[in-house]
């Protein structure tokens, strides 16, 4: 069974500034993880992650939608995945800032491997405890993600710190 993760956030910054945060390799390094991203349609890139146990994980991606500064989509495939999932960032300019929507779709919740998504990575970099993604047990066809208020506050604080950085 496939599932999606959806997240929405308002940032009191221009759409161009938030777009830059999502498409700048150096900012993505701090917001998500080390990468070789380039904002170019068809560009194949990787996110690089070292687990707490020292295991190196590579997430293989390809830019499939690039509509600056409104939408960015890329595939997301870890080595164990048969089919890639899709990460889509949608930005909308609103009064006094930008509304950011994240949809990570096509996650195979029946997989025995742990799921990772930008949401989980953000959480692991900003909180002591990890996002709870309960793998389905035999006969169950659903999973849940527990996003506590503390996690939401920290996520917004991290993004805000990055967006206020003078390198922008």
Protein Blocks (a to p, Z undefined) as FASTA:
>chain_A
ZZddddddddfbdfklmmmmmmgmklmmmmmmgcdddcdehiacddddddfkopacdddd
ddfbdcdfkbccdddddfklmbdcdddddddddehiacdddddehiafkbcbdcddfklm
mmmmmpmbdcddddddehiacdcddddfklmmmmmmmmmmmmmpmkZZ
